[in-house]
């Protein structure tokens, strides 16, 4: 169905456009134009005066809607997660599996492949394997018993069971052999440095050798010091490295987000790192206020939605709304090389949108061109 979305303030990724309309057809954006220039014969859908942004994109999320992918890596889990995320304004996500038993990490890819096959219109972009090739000294809430040396045989199995769906692997540069890095890089996988105690020199060599990102900046990594700049310093100093950050005020101070954004600019993007309460399997979490902890009380994940992270960046970090939105849309799309399809409201882009109000409450999404409200008019 071809229609125009009107009566919203549109955040295109480049401009903020009130009094405009977005023309949508065949699941794509056809045009962005002043509302007064819309042809009279085009059906119109009212955006109810809301903010309209590209659909939010989360590159690191473990669960939602009461289910945890790391415990139950199944298509049913992914379906429940996606239903939950859409109601929160997130239209695209990368399901994340932390360091775990080999069969579960392989099962995550198999589940993603099965789900995408059954649901071709899904916003699931693939899998983020956070581990298991990490440094035990920076394991955080990861289970030490599953940390293991990087082997090409395991990587090749990942790549073979779900072609194109292994999107991101978090690795510690200091423990991973070059052959593994090269195999993943050649397959188009984003290599993200994390759960790492790398020195500045080793981290910079990693970025020169194929790593393009860092996982949850500041958390579970070597810090910036006066005599050893560590992985944080290497991220700051590299001109191309991207970094994700958890803007919940728990994983890092909002001032650290602000400082990092000043340094990294468009290379800093938002993730939720969100988990769900769980009492079975290797990863057992309980909610403690506005965060989740494991059985030892270690910070284990956030209770964020991505729209809440955007709100925090406006309210507590002091960023303009347009920039905070880019950190949850355009910049993560760029990390995956999808910024020609997703992350903007522009002709030719996928018609995936998020509609929210001044309190940062999501009211609806556009998925593949279809407008879906969280509640009736």
C-alpha positions as CSV (number, residue, x, y, z in Angstrom):
1,X,0.0,0.0,0.0
2,X,1.2,3.5,-0.9
3,X,0.5,6.2,1.6
4,X,2.0,9.4,3.2
5,X,2.8,9.7,6.9
6,X,1.9,13.3,8.0
7,X,1.6,15.5,11.1
8,X,4.9,14.5,12.7
9,X,8.3,16.0,13.3
10,X,10.7,13.9,11.1
11,X,14.3,13.2,12.2
12,X,15.8,12.1,8.9
13,X,19.4,11.5,10.1
14,X,20.4,14.7,8.4
15,X,17.6,17.2,9.2
16,X,14.7,17.8,11.6
17,X,11.7,18.5,9.4
18,X,8.3,19.6,10.8
19,X,5.4,20.3,8.4
20,X,6.7,17.5,6.1
21,X,5.4,14.2,5.0
22,X,7.1,10.8,4.2
23,X,5.8,9.0,1.2
24,X,6.0,5.2,1.6
25,X,5.4,2.5,-1.0
26,X,6.4,-1.2,-1.4
27,X,8.1,-1.1,2.0
28,X,10.4,1.7,1.0
29,X,10.5,5.4,1.5
30,X,9.8,7.1,-1.8
31,X,10.1,10.7,-0.9
32,X,10.4,13.2,2.0
33,X,8.6,16.4,1.0
34,X,6.7,19.4,2.4
35,X,3.2,18.3,3.4
36,X,1.8,21.1,1.3
37,X,3.2,19.5,-1.8
38,X,1.5,16.1,-1.3
39,X,-0.8,15.1,-4.2
40,X,-4.4,15.1,-3.2
41,X,-4.9,11.5,-4.2
42,X,-2.3,10.0,-1.9
43,X,-3.8,8.4,1.3
44,X,-2.6,9.9,4.5
45,X,-1.8,8.4,7.9
46,X,-1.7,10.8,10.8
47,X,1.5,10.6,12.9
48,X,-0.5,12.2,15.8
49,X,2.0,15.1,16.2
50,X,4.7,12.7,17.4
51,X,8.4,12.6,16.8
52,X,9.2,10.3,13.9
53,X,12.7,8.8,13.6
54,X,14.3,5.9,11.8
55,X,13.6,2.6,13.6
56,X,16.0,2.1,16.4
57,X,18.8,-0.5,16.0
58,X,20.3,-2.4,19.0
59,X,23.5,-4.3,18.3
60,X,23.9,-5.9,21.7
61,X,20.8,-7.3,23.5
62,X,20.5,-10.6,25.3
63,X,16.8,-10.8,26.0
64,X,13.5,-9.0,26.5
65,X,9.9,-9.7,27.3
66,X,10.9,-12.1,30.1
67,X,13.0,-14.4,27.9
68,X,16.8,-14.7,27.7
69,X,18.5,-15.7,24.5
70,X,21.6,-17.0,26.2
71,X,19.5,-19.6,28.1
72,X,17.0,-20.4,25.4
73,X,18.4,-19.7,21.9
74,X,15.3,-20.7,20.0
75,X,13.0,-19.1,17.3
76,X,10.3,-18.7,20.0
77,X,12.7,-16.7,22.1
78,X,13.6,-14.4,19.2
79,X,9.9,-13.9,18.4
80,X,9.1,-12.8,21.9
81,X,12.1,-10.5,22.0
82,X,11.2,-8.9,18.7
83,X,7.6,-8.4,19.8
84,X,8.9,-6.6,22.9
85,X,11.4,-4.5,21.1
86,X,8.9,-3.3,18.5
87,X,6.7,-2.0,21.3
88,X,9.7,-0.1,22.5
89,X,10.5,1.5,19.2
90,X,13.4,-0.8,18.2
91,X,12.8,-2.3,14.8
92,X,16.2,-4.0,14.2
93,X,18.4,-5.9,16.6
94,X,21.3,-8.3,16.8
95,X,20.6,-11.1,19.3
96,X,23.6,-11.5,21.6
97,X,25.0,-14.7,23.1
98,X,27.6,-14.3,25.8
99,X,30.5,-16.7,26.4
100,X,28.8,-20.1,26.7
101,X,29.0,-23.8,25.9
102,X,29.9,-24.5,22.3
103,X,26.5,-26.1,21.5
104,X,24.6,-23.0,22.8
105,X,26.8,-20.6,20.8
106,X,26.2,-22.7,17.7
107,X,22.5,-23.0,18.6
108,X,22.2,-19.2,18.7
109,X,23.1,-19.1,15.0
110,X,20.9,-22.0,14.1
111,X,18.0,-20.3,15.8
112,X,18.6,-17.1,14.0
113,X,18.7,-18.9,10.7
114,X,15.5,-20.7,11.4
115,X,13.7,-17.6,12.6
116,X,14.7,-15.5,9.6
117,X,13.7,-18.3,7.2
118,X,10.3,-18.5,8.8
119,X,9.9,-14.7,9.2
120,X,11.4,-13.0,6.2
121,X,10.2,-9.6,7.3
122,X,11.9,-9.8,10.7
123,X,14.1,-7.1,12.1
124,X,16.6,-9.7,13.4
125,X,19.8,-8.8,11.7
126,X,21.8,-11.8,13.0
127,X,23.9,-12.8,16.0
128,X,26.5,-11.1,18.2
129,X,28.8,-13.7,19.8
130,X,30.2,-11.9,22.8
131,X,33.0,-14.3,23.5
132,X,34.1,-17.0,24.2
133,X,37.6,-15.9,23.1
134,X,38.1,-13.3,25.8
135,X,40.5,-12.5,28.6
136,X,39.5,-14.1,31.9
137,X,40.9,-11.1,33.7
138,X,38.2,-9.0,32.2
139,X,35.4,-11.5,32.1
140,X,32.9,-9.4,34.0
141,X,29.7,-11.5,34.4
142,X,30.8,-14.0,31.8
143,X,31.2,-17.6,33.0
144,X,34.9,-18.5,33.4
145,X,34.3,-22.2,32.7
146,X,33.3,-21.4,29.1
147,X,36.2,-19.1,28.2
148,X,38.4,-21.0,25.7
149,X,41.2,-20.5,23.2
150,X,40.1,-19.3,19.8
151,X,40.0,-22.2,17.2
152,X,39.4,-21.9,13.5
153,X,37.3,-25.1,13.7
154,X,34.7,-23.4,16.0
155,X,34.7,-20.2,13.9
156,X,34.2,-22.2,10.7
157,X,31.3,-24.0,12.2
158,X,29.7,-20.7,13.1
159,X,30.2,-19.4,9.6
160,X,28.8,-22.5,8.0
161,X,25.5,-23.0,9.9
162,X,24.0,-19.6,9.2
163,X,25.7,-17.8,6.3
164,X,25.7,-14.1,6.7
165,X,24.1,-14.1,10.1
166,X,27.2,-13.9,12.3
167,X,27.3,-10.1,12.4
168,X,29.6,-9.3,15.4
169,X,32.1,-11.2,17.5
170,X,33.6,-9.6,20.6
171,X,37.1,-10.8,21.1
172,X,40.1,-9.8,23.3
173,X,42.8,-8.8,20.8
174,X,45.6,-10.0,23.1
175,X,44.4,-13.7,23.1
176,X,43.2,-14.2,19.6
177,X,45.6,-15.5,16.9
178,X,45.8,-13.6,13.6
179,X,44.4,-16.6,11.6
180,X,41.1,-16.3,13.5
181,X,40.9,-12.6,13.1
182,X,41.6,-12.9,9.4
183,X,39.0,-15.7,8.9
184,X,36.3,-13.6,10.6
185,X,37.3,-10.4,8.8
186,X,37.2,-12.1,5.4
187,X,33.7,-13.3,6.1
188,X,32.5,-9.8,6.7
189,X,32.1,-10.2,10.5
190,X,32.5,-7.1,12.6
191,X,35.4,-7.6,15.0
192,X,34.8,-5.8,18.3
193,X,37.5,-5.5,21.0
194,X,36.0,-6.3,24.4
195,X,36.4,-8.2,27.7
196,X,40.0,-7.4,27.1
197,X,43.1,-6.3,29.1
198,X,45.0,-5.3,26.1
199,X,47.7,-2.7,26.3
200,X,47.4,0.4,24.2
201,X,50.0,-1.0,21.7
202,X,48.2,-4.3,21.3
203,X,44.8,-2.7,21.0
204,X,46.1,-0.3,18.3
205,X,47.6,-3.2,16.4
206,X,44.2,-5.0,16.7
207,X,42.5,-2.0,15.0
208,X,45.1,-1.9,12.3
209,X,44.7,-5.6,11.8
210,X,40.9,-5.9,11.3
211,X,39.1,-4.8,14.5
212,X,36.7,-2.0,13.7
213,X,34.8,-1.6,17.0
214,X,35.0,-1.9,20.8
215,X,32.3,-3.4,23.0
216,X,30.6,-1.4,25.8
217,X,33.2,1.2,26.2
218,X,34.8,1.4,29.7
219,X,33.2,-1.9,30.8
220,X,35.4,-5.0,31.1
221,X,38.4,-3.4,29.4
222,X,41.7,-1.9,30.2
223,X,41.2,1.8,31.2
224,X,42.9,5.0,30.1
225,X,45.8,5.7,32.5
226,X,48.6,8.2,32.4
227,X,51.3,5.7,31.7
228,X,49.2,2.9,30.0
229,X,46.4,4.3,27.9
230,X,44.8,0.8,27.5
231,X,42.0,-0.2,25.2
232,X,40.0,2.9,26.1
233,X,42.9,5.1,25.0
234,X,43.4,3.1,21.8
235,X,39.7,3.6,20.9
236,X,40.0,7.3,21.5
237,X,43.3,7.6,19.5
238,X,42.2,5.5,16.5
239,X,40.6,7.5,13.7
240,X,38.3,4.7,12.5
241,X,37.3,2.6,15.5
242,X,33.7,2.7,16.6
243,X,32.6,2.0,20.2
244,X,29.3,1.0,21.8
245,X,28.3,2.5,25.1
246,X,25.6,1.7,27.7
247,X,24.0,5.0,28.6
248,X,22.1,3.9,31.7
249,X,24.1,5.7,34.4
250,X,25.0,2.4,35.9
251,X,27.6,1.0,33.5
252,X,29.3,4.3,33.2
253,X,28.8,7.9,34.4
254,X,26.9,10.2,32.1
255,X,29.9,12.5,32.1
256,X,32.0,9.6,30.6
257,X,29.4,9.3,27.8
258,X,29.6,13.1,27.2
259,X,33.4,13.1,27.1
260,X,33.5,10.1,24.8
261,X,31.0,11.6,22.5
262,X,33.1,14.8,22.2
263,X,36.1,12.7,21.3
264,X,34.5,10.0,19.1
265,X,31.7,11.9,17.5
266,X,29.9,9.7,15.0
267,X,31.9,6.7,16.0
268,X,30.1,6.3,19.3
269,X,26.8,4.4,19.3
270,X,24.2,3.2,21.8
271,X,23.4,-0.3,22.9
272,X,21.2,-1.5,25.7
273,X,23.1,-4.6,26.9
274,X,19.6,-5.6,28.1
275,X,18.9,-8.9,29.8
276,X,15.9,-10.5,31.4
277,X,15.3,-12.0,34.8
278,X,16.3,-15.6,34.7
279,X,16.7,-18.5,37.2
280,X,18.0,-21.3,35.1
281,X,21.1,-22.2,33.0
282,X,24.5,-20.7,33.3
283,X,23.3,-17.1,33.3
284,X,21.0,-16.3,36.2
285,X,20.0,-12.7,36.7
286,X,17.8,-10.8,39.0
287,X,16.7,-7.2,38.8
288,X,18.3,-4.8,41.3
289,X,16.6,-1.5,40.8
290,X,17.4,-0.2,37.3
291,X,20.0,-2.8,36.5
292,X,20.5,-6.6,36.6
293,X,23.1,-8.5,38.6
294,X,24.2,-12.2,38.6
295,X,24.2,-14.5,41.6
296,X,27.4,-13.0,42.9
297,X,25.9,-9.5,42.7
298,X,28.1,-8.5,39.7
299,X,26.6,-6.0,37.3
300,X,25.4,-8.3,34.5
301,X,23.3,-6.2,32.1
302,X,21.0,-3.3,31.9
303,X,17.2,-2.7,32.2
304,X,17.3,-0.2,29.4
305,X,15.3,0.2,26.3
306,X,17.1,1.8,23.4
307,X,14.6,4.7,23.5
308,X,15.4,5.2,27.2
309,X,19.1,5.4,26.3
310,X,18.3,8.1,23.7
311,X,16.3,9.9,26.4
312,X,19.3,9.7,28.8
313,X,21.6,11.1,26.2
314,X,19.3,14.1,25.9
315,X,18.4,14.6,29.5
316,X,21.7,13.6,31.3
317,X,24.4,13.8,28.7
318,X,23.1,17.0,27.1
319,X,23.1,16.0,23.5
320,X,20.6,17.3,20.9
321,X,17.8,14.9,20.2
322,X,18.8,14.5,16.6
323,X,22.3,13.4,17.6
324,X,21.1,11.0,20.3
325,X,18.8,9.4,17.7
326,X,21.6,9.0,15.2
327,X,23.6,7.1,18.0
328,X,20.7,4.6,18.0
329,X,20.0,4.5,14.3
330,X,22.5,5.7,11.7
331,X,25.7,5.0,13.6
332,X,24.9,1.3,14.4
333,X,23.7,0.8,10.9
334,X,27.1,2.2,9.7
335,X,29.0,-0.3,12.0
336,X,27.2,-3.2,10.1
337,X,27.7,-1.6,6.7
338,X,23.9,-1.1,6.4
339,X,23.8,2.7,6.4
340,X,22.7,2.7,2.7
341,X,19.5,0.8,3.7
342,X,18.7,1.6,7.3
343,X,19.2,4.5,9.7
344,X,17.8,7.4,7.7
345,X,14.5,8.6,6.5
346,X,15.4,9.1,2.9
347,X,14.3,7.9,-0.6
348,X,15.2,4.3,-1.2
349,X,15.7,3.4,2.4
350,X,13.7,0.7,4.2
351,X,10.5,2.2,5.7
352,X,11.2,1.3,9.3
353,X,10.3,4.1,11.7
354,X,9.8,4.8,15.4
355,X,7.1,7.2,16.6
356,X,7.4,8.6,20.1
357,X,6.3,11.5,22.2
358,X,8.0,14.2,24.3
359,X,8.2,11.8,27.3
360,X,10.1,9.3,25.1
361,X,7.2,6.8,25.2
362,X,7.0,4.8,22.0
363,X,3.6,4.8,20.4
364,X,4.2,2.9,17.2
365,X,6.5,1.7,14.5
366,X,6.6,1.4,10.8
367,X,7.8,-2.1,9.9
368,X,8.5,-2.8,6.2
369,X,6.2,0.1,5.3
370,X,3.3,-1.0,7.6
371,X,2.3,1.4,10.4
372,X,1.6,-0.4,13.7
373,X,0.3,1.5,16.7
374,X,0.9,0.2,20.2
375,X,-2.6,1.4,21.1
376,X,-5.7,2.4,19.1
377,X,-6.3,6.0,18.2
